[in-house]
Every structure is written in C-alpha cells, then in structure tokens.
Amino acid sequence: MDPRLVTAVIVVVGVPAVLVGYIWLTELGLRLFGQRLRPRIRPWLWLAPALAFLAVFLVYPTIGTFVRSLHNKAGTEFVGIENFAWFFGNASSLIALRNSLIWLVVLTAITVGIGLLIALLVDRVRYETVAKSVIFVPLAISMVAASVIWTFMYDWRTPPEPQVGTLNSVLGSAGIAPVAWVQQSGWAFNTILLVVVMAWMWTGFCMVILSAALKGINPELLEAARVDGASERQVFRGITLPLLAPTIAVVTTTMIITALKAFDVVFVMTSGNYDTQVVAYQMIKQLYDFGQPGRASAIAVILLLAIIPVMALNIRRFRAQEAIR
Amino acid sequence: MTTVTAATQARAERDRLPGFVRRLPLHLFILFLIVVWLVPTIGLLVNSFRPPEALTQSGWWTAFFSPSQFTLDNYAHVLAQSNISEGFVNSLFISIPATVIPIMVAAFAAYAFAWMEFPGRNLLFIAVVGLLVVPLQSTFIPILQLYGPNGFGIAGSFLAVWLAHTGYGLPFAVFLLRNFMGDLPREVFESAAIDGASPVTAFFRLALPMTVPAIAALAIFQFLFVWNDLLVALIYLGAQNPDNAPLTIAVSNLVSSLGGGWQYLAAAAFVTMAVPLAVFLGLQRYFVRGIVGGSVKG
C-alpha cells in the first residue's frame, strides 16, 4: 500500500480526532480551576490553535515586512519613511492608487450585487443547482486560464486583419468598427474591463455564501409575514435583507480585500501597460522585477493600513449584532 | 386601508395568471445571466478541442461551422503526461487535509469569538480578519527559513503545505464562521447552559449543526483555493520535492515548457476543474433551508 495513502488517512481521521480531543481535554483541565476562573481561561484555550497558526504564518512575516519597509534596498540601513515618500511621490503610483480604488468600488459592487441577486432569484426556481453551478464554474477555472479566455474575448487585430476576438466579432456583425478594448485608457475604461474579468470569476463566491445565509433564514418567519399580508417586496425589505445584512457585510469586506490584493489579471492581460497598473501589482514588480524589498514592503504596509476603515465599520456592526441578539 | 385592499386585489389578479406566465420574466432573467456567464466558458471549452493554429487565426465560434477541425489531441496530450495522474493524487493528498484542518481550527476560534466573553475580543477578532490583506508573497521567505534545514526541516513535505494553507486560510474561515455563529439565537445557548450542557457540548451539538450551510460554503472555497493554488505549492513543495508536486505544478510545467501552449492550458483547465466542481455539487445538498429554524424550535 502506498505509504502516502496511509499518511493521508492518518491525517484526515487523526487530525480532527486530535483537535476534538484537545477541546475535551481543555474542558477536563479547566476543572482544576475555580468556577469563576474557568470562563476567563476557556476562550483562550479555544483560540490557541488558531492564534498559533496565525502568529507563525501571518503575524511573524508581517512584522518583518514592517521592519523592511523602513530600511533601504539591501536592508542594511534604516531610512525612515523614505520608501513611503517614494511611493506617494511617484506619478505611476498615483495612477495605481486611482485604479485600485476603481477595482475596490466596481469589483465589490458587481460581485456582491449580482451575487445577491442570483442567490435570491434562483432560490425560487427548480433548476437552482444548475444555475448556481454555471455562475460557480469560472471560480474553478485557474486564474491564468481565465485570463487567457478573456484575452480571446477582448482580442483586437489591426484592420483589415480578421477579428478573432469575441466582442469585436459581435461588433463587426453589427457593422461597428472593432475596438482595441484593453488599450482604451480614457475614463479608466480598460481598468473596468479587467475588473469585469475578476467579477466574472468572483460573483460565484459571493453567491454561494449569500445563498448559504439565505437558507439559514427560518422559513416560518417568511411564511408568517406573507400570511399577514406582506407583499414580496415588504418581506424582502423587512425580513430577508436585515437577516442577510451581516453576511452581506462579510462578503463585501472580503471582496474589498480581494480587490486590493488583485494583480494576476492585470499581470497576465496587460502587464500593467496602458495605465492599468494597480497597487498590488506595483508591489510584486518592486519585489521580483526591481529587487526592491524595502519599497515592496512599504506598499504591503500601505495595503494593510488601507483596510483600517473597513475594519472599523466591522467593529461597529459586531457591537450592533451583539446588542440585538 | 384602501392601499392595502388595492394591493390585495392586485395580488389576487396576478395569482389568477397561470404560474409559469407570471414567473416568465424571472426565468428569462436567470437565463440571461446564465448565458452571459457561460459565453467565456464555452469559448474556452471550444478552444480546448481545437488545434493550436486554428486557435489564433479564427474565433472559437467559427469552429461550429467547420466541425471537422475538432480534435481530442489537446486532452490526449495533457492526460498522457506521466506526471498528470501523479499530480492528481498529490493534489488530493494536499487539498483534503488542507481543507479539514483550517475549518476545525477556525470553528473553535469562531465559537470563542461569538459566544465567550473576554477582554479585547472585538479588537483581536478585527486583527485576525485584518490579516486577510497580508500579501502571501511577503510571507514566503520568513516561512521558508522556518521550514528549512535550520528550522523544522519540513520543506518539501505535504505537512509543510498543509500547515501553510491552514495559516493562510484561517482569517477568512474565522471571519465567515464567527458571523454565522454570532447570528444564532442566544436562547438556544442559554437554555442549553441551564440544562447543564458544557460549552463543548453546546459547540458540538448546537453551534456546529446549526452552521452547516456556512461550513459547506467554506469547505467549497478552501478546497477550491488549495486545489487551484500554484504559488504556495511551488514555494514550499515544488522546488524541494518534485515527487510531491500537485496537478497545478504539472500543468504549469506542461504549458511553459512548450512556450505558450494555450490549447493545452484550455484542456488542462477543464481537467483540473472537474474535482472542485464535484465538491461544489456534492456539498450543495447541505444548502438546505430550515436547518437553523428547525434546531431553534427543538
């Protein structure tokens, strides 16, 4: 028998057993403490495995990132805020900042908006699973393959070469001249086209999570409202939407962060040309192409700081959630 | 009063229409969205059956007018690679534990964040979620040093990737589960406590079963991310131990070693997509209405 198969079975059965055993043991261990101490110690024992993983894989490297962001290229000399000053004093960074803001707003609006709409609509039809699978499929396609297919969608050839791109061929059959889609930087048109690629992939993500929340709503609640004569719109506004609000906040926060971190689509489709660069791509370029770990770290720190307002809104929401439950 | 009557009348009027006609706009709209979403996928699917010359010279839809150009060569080539089946098995070995471990660890933490009182709870939670924004690229070098011969010495092993994916997946997992668990009604836990149930019992008997749809959604995504991950596998596995390389590494070797090879990429995309799609369909049955409602009543 394949020794790896044995390992896999041990892991799949063993690790959950160990984790469940851990929680049981902590409960036994807590008996050593007095009644009043127990509730104070217990949360930390439940959090310990997660915090340990996070400390090693995310917090510890991030501390290093902070330190590097304040040092020069070789990491030998402390340079204060020089790397940050470089970023904000750089014309292409400003375009990247503008584009990242467009990504944040447009990607979040499309994915959460359409994801919610689909979750709500397919809930009422029998072919729900089929419809949801279709929307989910793009997420299962790798990022590179997705970028390749959208390169075919947006493809443009100098006339009179035949247009093999899907969109230009549609235009052509309507008698409209072909458009060089991803080269149109006016009004950030091409950036929005790149966002569409990402939105095509991630709408399924929002849909699945919102759908899970929708299924958690007690059907008797909705039925009661309908029996009392509430219209479908009233049921939606008065019951469904408020109950979905926490989940909408979760997917919105996640999509904002996804938008800030997005760089693959830009990398594959335009390499940041035609004014399509974004902040996360600037970071990757500084790190790998220009060998500037200090500057790359500074950009990573800027991304970290950029989400503080979003997190503050989340705190307010938790307080509200706890007040009403 | 009159508006209510009017509304009721309008509804009665509407109800008289046969159900299908009344719901026709709904069906048409869903159909429209499905078609919009399918067009790029179908383009990729059609291209995966076309020879490379045709791919760059004519649009994918032209293939329908000359079906003779369809070929299975791309799939045959992808599947004939000796490391593809190996990569498939490795991908399963990587993905399953890397899905199970973070979900369990996150569920404990989410329950503590949602239902246990301790100082600094919200701030700590926000810090955990804030870690979502950490670019994974900035963690590779420090973690590789930890994994290397001077550290734990596990670089290149499956354990290295399982642990890394657990760490990287936790912020979102904790975020999602804490939200669903936090929404459960307080009375359930209070009456359980009065009945003498310990937090462990409340967690396994109440909180977990009531968050099944959320756990299913999370499992779908964690599996998907790990299955489609190239970067983490390349850094912690690929360079050190090619024997453990997952499908994504095998596919990327196939594409780049041939310079371009878009037609293989399209075929490989559909080969690799099959498993996440099966996971999605398999977990669909946990998206059932009323799991929470039923438990609250009981």
Interface residues (C-beta under 8 A of the other chain):
Chain A: R4 T7 A8 V11 V12 V15 P16 L19 V20 I23 W24 E27 P39 R40 R42 P43 W44 W46 L47 P49 A50 L51 F53 L54 V56 F57 L58 V59 Y60 P61 T62 G64 T65 I114 I118 L121 V122 R124 V125 T129 A131 K132 S133 V134 I135 F136 V137 P138 L139 A140 I141 S142 M143 V144 A145 A146 V148 I149 W150 F152 M153 P162 Q163 V164 G165 T166 S169 W200 T203 F205 V208 I209 S211 A212 A213 K215 G216 I217 N218 P219 E220 L221 G229 S231 L243 P246 T247 A249 V250 T253 T254 I257 L260 K261 A280 M283 I284 L287 A296 S297 A300 L303 L304 A306 I307 I308 M311 N314 I315 F318 R319 Q321 E322 R325
Chain B: V4 A7 T8 R11 R23 L26 H27 F29 I30 L33 I34 W37 L38 V39 P40 T41 G43 L44 N47 T56 Q57 S58 G59 W60 W61 V89 L92 F93 I96 P97 V100 I101 P102 M104 V105 A106 F108 A109 Y111 A112 F113 M116 E117 F118 R121 N122 L123 L124 F125 I126 V128 V129 G130 L131 L132 V133 V134 P135 Q137 S138 T139 I141 P142 I143 L146 F158 W162 L163 A164 T166 G167 Y168 L170 P171 F172 V174 F175 L176 N179 F180 G182 D183 P185 R186 S198 P199 V200 F203 F204 P213 A214 A216 A217 I220 F221 L224 N228 L230 T248 V251 S252 W262 L265 A266 A268 A269 T272 M273 P276 L277 F280 L281 Q284 F287 V288 R289 G290 I291 V292 G293 V296
